[in-house]
Amino acid sequence: MLLIKEKSDRLTEEMLQNLVGNYIYVPHNPFKGQDENINLWFGGQLIGYEVCKLFYDFQSQEIVEEADVTYSAILSDGAGFAFSNECEIHLVTEEEFTELILTKDVNSP
């Protein structure tokens, strides 16, 4: 397992472009829920990604000049997952990914 992005690193489109076709594992992918923080971890073969540029500040309810850019993964099984700004991304082999599936407790990060 090779660490590609640490929690403090900035996620870039170039980084995702270089990962397309490979298996990734994202064990740390935190988001704020209504009542608690959740870790939306995922893994799989990355076959594409989406880029969202939002020119709106929800707190001030105003259009802004500089967009907030977010990314989402598209996996080979058809699933899509958003990347949080603090996500951690690992590059894994197909064998390592298969082992993760066989041993992973789906209720834990």
Secondary structure as UniProt FT lines:
FT   STRAND          2..5
FT   TURN            7..8
FT   HELIX           13..19
FT   TURN            20..21
FT   STRAND          23..28
FT   STRAND          30..32
FT   STRAND          37..39
FT   STRAND          42..57
FT   TURN            58..61
FT   STRAND          62..75
FT   TURN            76..77
FT   STRAND          80..82
FT   TURN            85..86
FT   STRAND          88..92
FT   HELIX           94..103
FT   TURN            106..107
//
